[in-house]
Amino acid sequence: MGLKLDLIKDKIEFFDAHSLQDLEKKIQRQIENNQALMLRVHHVDHQTVFTPEGKPYYTASVHFKS
């Protein structure tokens, strides 16, 4: 039985939150986790939409690369 390890070269993760501060905390936490995998932030895309109640809802996608 052989063990084969492959490096992760690209990874895209999606985040959502009801406040911008919570979204930033989630992203920052994952940046720190991915640094252990030797991944760095390559690109961040974010959007704000409004719920039917008129409250903002924040989403983001973060592309990590080695």
C-alpha positions, 0 to 999 in steps of 0.5 A, a space after each residue: 500500500 502506497 501513500 501519495 501526497 499531492 500539493 494543493 495548487 488552487 483553491 476557491 472558497 466562498 463566504 457569506 455573512 450578515 455584517 461586513 465585520 463577520 465576513 472579514 473575520 471569516 476570511 481572515 481565519 481561513 487565510 491563516 488556515 491556508 497559510 499552513 497549506 502554503 496557499 496565498 490569496 490570489 484574488 478576492 471578489 465580493 458582493 453586497 445584496 439586500 434581503 427582502 427586509 432591506 438588510 445587507 447581506 455580504 458574500 465573497 469568493 477568495 481564490 488561493 494559489 500556491 
